[in-house]
Amino acid sequence: MVNRFCVFLLVLAWSTSIQAGPKEDALAAYDKFFASFTTDNHDQLVALFAPDALFYGTSSAEVVTAPEGRLVYFTRALSGTRGEVKARPFERTALLLSDSVVAISGKWQSERTLDGKMVTAGPSRVTVVMQKRGDRWLVAQFHNSPTPKPPAAPPTVAPTR
């Protein structure tokens, strides 16, 4: 009886560890973007994108289609005195489109310490399409924009008598 239970637990643990699928793998690759975002290694950040990826950064006026354009974007956006930076993704959802394509939508914000004060930027909303190419999940499409403020509540009208 004890042996059967031990075998059951072993099989359960083994099957759980191999159940990560394309959606989970794509989300793990997506998380690497935010980890790389906080470093000054712009080449590492750009390497997470497919060479032909479509990219709209927060301040991109036009779609960026070349790796050199993404490198210029991140170098400008992330260089200079930034203090310690943290990027935190949240509210993310993933949609499995195929075994090699996953669409991810979510929100994120950055936090940095400048002159001893915590400064928060965001939240921003982001939509990313991750595509598996060879053995790597890469960003094939990226769009980031500020989250709009919620609409103001309509004025309440007092009842007339």
Secondary structure, DSSP 4 states (H G I P E B T S, - for coil): -HHHHHHHHHHHHHHHHT---HHHHHHHHHHHHHHHHTSS-HHHHHTTEEEEEEEE-TT-SS-B-SHHHHHHHHHHHH-S---EEEEEEEEEEEEEEETTEEEEEEEEEEEEEETTEEEEEEEEEEEEEEEEETTEEEEEEEEEEEPPPPPPPPPPPPPP-
